[in-house]
Amino acid sequence: MQVILILAIVLIMFGAKKIPELAKGLGKGINEFKKATREVTDEIQNPDTASTTSAQPKTPPANTTAQTTIPAPPAEKKVG
């Protein structure tokens, strides 16, 4: 009974067109999670073979600073 009630609430909140998109996104998320856990398990079981697919965060060298550009304010138009 509770499952039917939850499904009805989800249908009312998101609509029939949005539910397949939500399910697709949920499925992709589950697949990514399974892939990540499988990679970690493989690395734990075989520590001598490093995985080339693991993403290492790239950080800039310590002696450099990140430069950002600030856009100039828009020019004011004089009316008159």
Stockholm file with secondary structure:
# STOCKHOLM 1.0

chainA/1-80         MQVILILAIVLIMFGAKKIPELAKGLGKGINEFKKATREVTDEIQNPDTASTTSAQPKTPPANTTAQTTIPAPPAEKKVG
#=GR chainA/1-80 SS CHHHHHHHHHHHHHCTTTHHHHHHHHHHHHHHHHHHHHHHHHHHHCTTSCCSSSCCCCCCCTTCCCCCCCCCCCCCCCCC
#=GC SS_cons        CHHHHHHHHHHHHHCTTTHHHHHHHHHHHHHHHHHHHHHHHHHHHCTTSCCSSSCCCCCCCTTCCCCCCCCCCCCCCCCC
//
